[in-house]
Amino acid sequence: MNQSKFPEDQACGLAFSQILNNDQNLLLQMFVSSGKSVHDLGNYQQCVRQPKLKYTLITLKSQSQFRYQIQMGLCIPQECQKSSLNVMNKLYRQGMIITKTISDPLNPEYTFPQEEYDSIKVQNGAGFIIMIIVILMFFMLSIFGYIIEKNKLGDKKNQSSMVEAIEEESQQNGASIEARKEKWALVIYSFSITRNFHEIFFKPYRSVKDKKFEVFNGMKFLNMIWIMLGHCFLMASQFGNTSTYLKQQMLNQFFTQIVVSSDFAISLFYFLSAFIGMYGLIKKYQRVDNTDNNNNHSEEIKVESQTTCTQRLTKRALLKQVLARWLRLAFPTYIVLAFTMSLFNCLGSGPTFTYQNKFFLQDPLQKYWWTIVLFIENLTPWNSQPGMYWAYFVANELQFYAVIMMPSLYLYQRRGMRKTVFVYLLLIILLSSAYIIAVSIFNNLSTLLMVDDDDIFNLIYRRPFGPAGYYALGVLFSIFYFEYSQALSNRQLRGRKAYLFMTYIGRTRQRCLLIQILGLISLLFLIFIRYSCFAFNDDQSKVNIGRWPYLLNAIFNGTAHYFYIFSIMALFIPIFLGKLSIIRDIYASAFFRPLARINFSTAMIQGIALFLVFFSQEKHAYFDHKNILFIYFALILNVYLCGFLVALFFEQPFRTLGKVVFSPPKRIIRLKNELAKELATGIDSVFGDDSEIDENEIKDNIDQDLSKNTMDQSLKDLRGLNRLTKIQESSEEMSDREQLIFKKKKE
């Protein structure tokens, strides 16, 4: 360095010479704080505390494997710059080759974490302030929404003093807030902190009233923490203190098969999203078959028969459904995106956080943030990732909702299109499975997601062509269960195959038990079968590929997830037949309800939370169960705490806003409670009945001079008042009736 022509190199060489000759204590500090081997980051804090020293992170990468990297720490004098360290490039490359750590290493990258932290505070100061203002704005909206909820601010003017509007599904006694408030007030009311808290923790589901569906609450939570477990081990296998030998030792353990099988939970989430969503929409736009009651045979009701809808399903209604779905998914995603690009930069610590954050998050986001905004990050960029790689499922979900569920719903409600829907969904399933098998063969893909490149993630999980089949299967099962539930209340529909199949299984306890046993055996087989592929593999080159032939890998990738979904359904099918009430009560317990409702927020948060927890460590996490599980439990705590806040202030408000704007609930008009009681009292006094109104007695007390039509209309009105059903009369007619009743009372 002293012989270099560049001043910075000469300054670095001079500083090294002075420390070596004159300052033995500082030299010892440099030695202790520097890494001694591969994956050794040294002592970051001890180095940066010395004013004459600074910490250097050395990163070596492979030419052929995008994600694979080796990082080490080096403590050097303050005078040294990046260019001064290039003299060690050849030394590090040869070291990687000799130790067989990287066979084709690139030149090392030298970064100074402490300087990068200081520059982040300066460069992201404006973004930091803007993000804080946005968060405070939403917090103030939640407070303002609470004020509107508890006061008359924003109430409609000239409201009737005799009738009130309530939601059809509401259980409250008074008029609903949605009916009393102006539109601008409803927008702000959607952000009410108390309303959203109650919505997350206590309010039952509206779209699906079948209580059996609440078993999915426990299923969602368990599968989400299963995905987090797999995500932790995936990060540790790629960025932790690991090696080929350590990976093989982990795969030799039986418990690891549960970890690596967490990819099954991804396909189950697509299935559940389609199953629950489609069932709720079918019920919302449910056809009512008008058939001849004298027809006693049990033939299947033809779709061509005359039908009516509870709500008319039009192309405009479908568009509103898609927009409501977009509104629910979009703004929480945008908030997490803005947070990741601004405030998140200032939260991390440790020697590797700045580098990993810049390389895997910030640089791709600066270039491809618009793909996340437009929900096309699952397609663009094609050969790389846009930054928030875990957000691909949002784009898949929205695209599947628009392209698979909406056409299926629309066609299913049309006359003579039922079989077309089944063919459409089955075709998607077959093409999706064929796509996965084809790309697995052509690219020699493994069945294991824990690999050091992005091929299997991009081709099978990120792109929509693979998961589309799981979503279509959920839509198909939803139609199947809907037709079964319809047949339970309509004998003329009991010739359908859905009813015949379900009743055949539920006819005896032995059949239900047999289906569950088959489902459990299939589930265990799918989870642990890969042990025969990866355990005790002597060939280190096949640690990530396994010993199965590529054709068998492809068949497993293309079919295993479908068999997993069938296994789960087989285990829980007795619950939908009205059996296994104990299991149903456990999975549908109140504990799981809020955890399931913040599922989307936790899925969006878990990626950046894992990044923060994993890369803020002073040392690389050692790749074994003990160390990874410590990170895993810390991750769960952080994710669900942050996910609750995101759901409370961002997800739930926009979910409510989507319903208010695009899919407002049906309302009915009824008499106000005070007026209804007063009228009921007046009627009882007129006709001398203090208990229940007898229609025959009413006829005897009505003036005989009234015409038959007038008497029948009076009976109809009085019966309606007694039952407190909705009324269609105008305010003037109501007033005349009230005067007549009190006139009779006075007489």
Residue pairs with C-beta under 8 A, 6 or more apart in sequence:
1 9
1 10
1 12
1 13
1 16
1 84
1 87
2 10
2 13
2 14
2 17
4 10
4 13
6 83
6 84
8 79
8 80
8 81
8 83
8 84
9 83
9 84
11 79
11 80
12 76
12 77
12 79
12 80
12 81
12 84
13 84
14 79
15 77
15 78
15 79
15 80
16 76
16 77
16 80
19 26
19 27
19 30
19 52
19 77
20 27
26 50
26 52
26 53
29 46
29 47
29 50
29 53
29 75
30 47
30 53
30 75
30 76
32 42
32 43
32 46
33 42
33 43
33 44
33 46
33 47
33 50
33 53
33 55
33 73
33 75
34 42
34 47
34 73
34 74
34 75
35 41
35 42
35 72
35 73
35 74
36 42
37 72
38 70
38 72
38 99
38 101
39 70
39 71
39 72
39 240
39 241
39 242
39 620
40 72
40 73
41 57
41 71
41 72
41 73
41 351
41 352
41 618
41 619
41 620
42 55
42 72
42 73
42 74
42 75
42 351
43 73
43 75
43 618
44 55
44 73
44 113
44 350
44 351
44 618
45 618
47 53
47 54
47 55
47 73
47 75
48 54
48 55
48 114
50 75
51 78
52 77
52 78
53 75
53 76
53 77
53 78
54 75
54 76
54 77
54 78
54 80
54 112
54 114
54 115
55 73
55 74
55 75
55 112
55 113
55 114
55 351
56 73
56 74
56 75
56 76
56 80
56 85
56 110
56 111
56 112
57 71
57 72
57 73
57 74
57 110
57 111
57 112
57 113
57 351
57 352
57 355
58 71
58 72
58 73
58 74
58 92
58 108
58 109
58 110
59 69
59 70
59 71
59 108
59 109
59 111
59 355
60 69
60 70
60 71
60 92
60 93
60 96
60 102
60 105
60 106
60 108
60 109
61 68
61 69
61 70
61 102
61 105
61 106
61 109
62 68
62 69
62 102
62 103
62 104
62 105
62 106
63 104
63 105
63 106
64 104
65 452
65 453
66 453
66 454
67 238
67 452
67 453
67 454
68 102
68 238
68 452
68 453
69 239
70 96
70 101
70 102
71 352
71 355
71 620
73 351
74 85
76 85
82 110
82 111
82 112
85 108
85 110
86 107
88 108
89 107
89 108
92 105
92 108
93 105
93 107
93 108
95 101
96 102
96 105
97 103
97 105
101 243
109 355
111 354
111 355
113 350
113 351
113 352
113 353
113 354
113 355
116 354
116 355
116 358
117 354
120 345
120 346
120 354
121 346
124 342
124 345
124 346
127 341
127 342
127 343
128 342
128 343
128 346
130 342
131 338
131 339
131 342
131 343
132 343
134 335
134 338
135 649
138 191
138 649
138 650
138 653
139 649
141 188
141 191
141 653
142 191
142 192
142 193
142 196
142 648
142 649
142 653
143 193
144 188
144 191
145 188
145 189
145 190
145 191
145 192
145 193
145 195
145 653
146 192
146 193
146 194
146 195
147 153
148 154
148 181
148 185
148 188
148 189
148 192
149 177
149 189
149 192
149 194
149 195
153 185
154 181
154 182
154 184
154 185
154 186
154 188
154 189
155 180
155 181
155 182
155 185
156 180
156 181
156 182
159 180
160 731
161 672
162 671
162 672
162 675
162 731
162 734
162 735
163 669
163 670
163 671
163 672
163 727
163 734
164 174
164 175
164 179
164 669
164 670
164 671
164 672
165 175
165 176
165 179
165 180
165 667
165 668
165 669
166 172
166 174
166 175
166 176
166 179
166 667
166 668
166 670
167 176
167 178
167 179
167 665
167 666
167 667
168 665
168 666
168 667
168 668
169 206
169 665
170 176
173 673
174 673
175 672
176 667
177 186
177 189
178 186
178 660
178 664
178 665
178 667
179 667
181 189
186 660
187 657
187 660
189 195
190 653
190 654
190 656
190 657
190 660
191 649
191 653
193 648
193 649
195 656
196 647
196 648
196 649
196 652
196 653
196 656
197 648
199 597
199 652
199 656
200 594
200 597
200 598
200 644
200 647
200 648
200 652
201 593
201 594
205 213
205 214
206 665
207 276
207 280
207 281
207 283
207 284
208 276
208 279
208 280
208 283
209 283
210 279
210 485
211 588
212 575
212 576
212 584
212 588
213 276
213 279
214 584
214 587
214 588
214 593
215 572
215 575
215 583
215 584
215 587
215 588
216 272
216 276
216 587
216 596
217 587
217 588
217 589
217 592
217 593
217 595
217 596
218 586
218 587
218 588
218 589
218 592
218 596
219 268
219 272
219 568
219 572
219 587
220 269
220 272
220 592
220 595
220 596
220 599
221 592
221 595
221 596
221 599
223 265
223 268
223 269
224 265
224 599
224 602
224 603
224 606
225 636
226 262
226 265
227 262
227 265
227 266
227 603
227 606
228 606
228 610
228 632
228 635
228 636
228 639
229 259
229 262
229 632
230 259
230 260
230 261
230 262
230 263
230 265
230 449
231 262
231 390
231 606
231 607
231 610
232 610
232 614
232 628
232 631
232 632
232 635
233 250
233 256
233 259
233 260
233 450
233 628
234 449
234 450
235 610
235 614
236 242
236 614
236 621
236 623
236 627
236 628
236 631
237 247
237 250
237 450
237 623
238 450
238 452
239 352
239 356
239 614
239 615
239 620
240 620
240 621
240 622
240 623
240 627
240 628
241 619
241 620
241 621
241 622
241 623
242 622
242 623
244 540
244 543
245 540
246 623
246 624
247 450
247 543
247 544
247 623
248 537
248 540
248 543
250 256
250 623
250 624
250 625
251 260
251 534
251 535
251 537
251 543
252 535
252 536
253 625
254 528
254 531
255 625
257 527
257 528
257 530
257 531
258 527
260 448
260 449
260 450
260 530
260 534
261 526
261 527
261 530
263 449
263 461
263 561
264 526
264 527
264 560
264 561
264 564
266 393
266 461
266 467
267 467
267 470
267 561
267 562
267 564
267 565
268 470
268 564
268 565
268 568
269 393
270 396
270 397
270 400
270 467
270 470
270 471
270 474
271 470
271 471
271 473
271 474
271 477
271 565
272 474
273 397
273 471
273 474
274 400
274 404
274 405
274 470
274 471
274 472
274 473
274 474
274 475
274 478
275 474
275 475
275 477
275 478
275 481
276 478
277 401
277 405
277 478
278 405
278 408
278 409
278 474
278 475
278 478
278 479
279 478
279 481
279 482
281 321
281 405
281 409
282 409
282 412
282 478
282 479
282 482
283 482
284 310
284 311
285 309
285 310
285 311
285 312
285 313
285 317
285 409
285 413
286 309
286 310
287 307
287 308
287 309
287 413
288 307
288 308
288 309
288 310
289 301
289 305
289 306
289 307
289 490
289 492
289 493
290 305
290 306
290 307
290 308
291 301
291 305
291 492
295 492
298 491
298 492
298 494
298 495
299 492
299 495
300 493
300 495
300 496
301 492
301 493
303 415
303 416
303 417
303 418
304 415
304 416
307 415
309 413
311 317
311 666
313 409
313 410
313 413
315 410
318 406
318 409
318 410
320 662
320 663
321 406
321 662
321 663
322 401
322 402
322 406
323 658
323 662
324 658
324 659
324 661
324 662
324 663
325 398
325 401
325 402
325 658
326 375
326 398
327 654
327 655
327 657
327 658
327 661
327 662
328 600
328 651
328 654
328 655
328 658
329 375
329 394
329 397
329 398
329 600
330 375
330 654
331 650
331 654
332 600
332 601
332 604
332 646
332 647
332 650
332 651
332 654
333 372
333 391
333 394
333 604
334 373
335 646
335 650
336 388
336 391
336 604
336 605
336 608
336 646
337 365
337 369
337 372
337 373
337 388
337 391
339 608
340 361
340 365
340 387
340 388
340 608
341 362
341 365
341 366
341 369
344 357
344 361
344 608
344 612
345 357
345 362
347 612
348 354
348 357
348 611
348 612
348 615
348 616
349 616
350 615
350 616
350 617
350 618
351 618
352 615
352 617
352 620
353 612
353 615
353 616
356 611
356 615
357 611
357 615
360 387
360 389
360 611
361 387
361 388
361 608
361 611
362 387
363 387
364 384
364 385
364 386
364 387
365 372
365 386
365 387
365 388
367 386
368 377
368 380
368 381
368 386
368 387
369 386
369 387
371 377
371 379
371 380
371 381
371 386
372 386
372 387
372 388
372 391
372 395
375 394
375 395
375 398
375 399
376 395
377 386
377 388
377 391
377 392
377 395
378 392
378 395
378 396
378 399
378 462
378 463
378 464
379 395
379 463
379 464
380 386
383 458
384 454
385 454
385 458
385 462
388 607
388 608
389 457
389 462
389 607
390 603
390 604
390 606
390 607
391 604
391 607
392 461
392 462
393 603
394 604
395 464
396 464
396 467
396 468
396 471
399 464
400 464
400 467
400 468
400 471
404 425
404 428
404 468
404 471
404 472
404 475
405 471
405 475
407 424
408 421
408 424
408 425
408 475
408 479
411 417
411 420
411 421
411 424
412 418
412 421
412 479
421 479
422 476
422 479
425 472
425 473
425 475
425 476
426 472
426 476
428 468
428 469
428 472
429 469
429 472
429 473
429 476
429 562
430 469
431 465
431 468
431 469
432 465
432 466
432 467
432 468
432 469
432 470
432 472
433 469
433 558
433 559
433 562
434 558
435 465
435 466
436 460
436 466
436 554
436 557
436 558
437 554
437 555
437 557
437 558
438 554
439 445
439 459
439 460
440 460
440 550
440 553
440 554
440 557
440 558
441 550
441 551
441 554
443 455
443 459
444 545
444 550
445 455
445 456
445 459
445 460
445 550
445 553
445 554
445 557
446 456
446 544
446 545
446 546
446 553
447 530
447 533
447 546
447 548
447 553
447 556
447 557
447 560
448 456
448 530
448 534
448 544
448 545
448 546
449 456
449 457
449 461
450 544
451 544
452 544
459 466
460 466
460 557
461 467
469 562
470 561
470 562
470 565
473 562
473 565
477 569
480 498
481 498
481 576
483 493
483 496
483 498
483 499
484 496
484 498
484 499
484 501
484 502
486 493
487 493
487 494
487 496
487 498
487 499
488 499
493 499
494 500
502 573
502 576
502 577
504 511
505 511
505 512
505 515
505 573
505 574
505 577
506 512
506 574
506 577
506 578
506 579
509 579
512 573
512 574
512 577
512 579
512 580
515 570
515 573
515 574
516 570
516 571
516 573
516 574
518 570
519 566
519 567
519 568
519 569
519 570
519 571
519 573
520 567
520 571
522 563
522 566
522 567
522 570
523 564
523 567
523 568
523 571
526 560
526 563
526 564
526 567
529 556
530 546
530 556
532 547
533 546
533 547
533 548
534 543
534 546
534 547
537 543
537 546
537 547
539 547
545 553
546 553
548 556
572 583
574 580
575 583
575 584
594 644
595 640
597 647
597 652
598 640
598 643
598 644
598 646
598 647
598 651
600 647
600 651
601 643
601 644
601 646
601 647
601 650
601 651
602 639
602 640
602 643
604 643
604 646
605 639
605 642
605 643
605 646
606 635
606 639
606 643
609 635
609 638
609 639
609 642
610 635
612 638
613 631
613 634
613 635
613 638
614 621
614 631
621 627
621 628
621 631
659 665
668 726
669 726
669 727
669 728
670 676
670 724
670 725
670 726
670 727
671 679
671 721
671 724
671 727
676 721
676 724
679 721
679 738
679 741
680 721
680 722
682 741
682 742
682 744
682 745
683 693
683 718
683 721
683 722
683 741
684 690
684 693
685 745
686 701
686 741
686 744
686 745
687 693
687 697
687 698
687 701
688 697
688 701
689 697
692 722
693 718
693 719
693 722
695 715
695 719
698 714
698 715
698 718
699 711
699 715
702 711
702 714
706 714
717 729
717 737
720 727
727 734
729 737
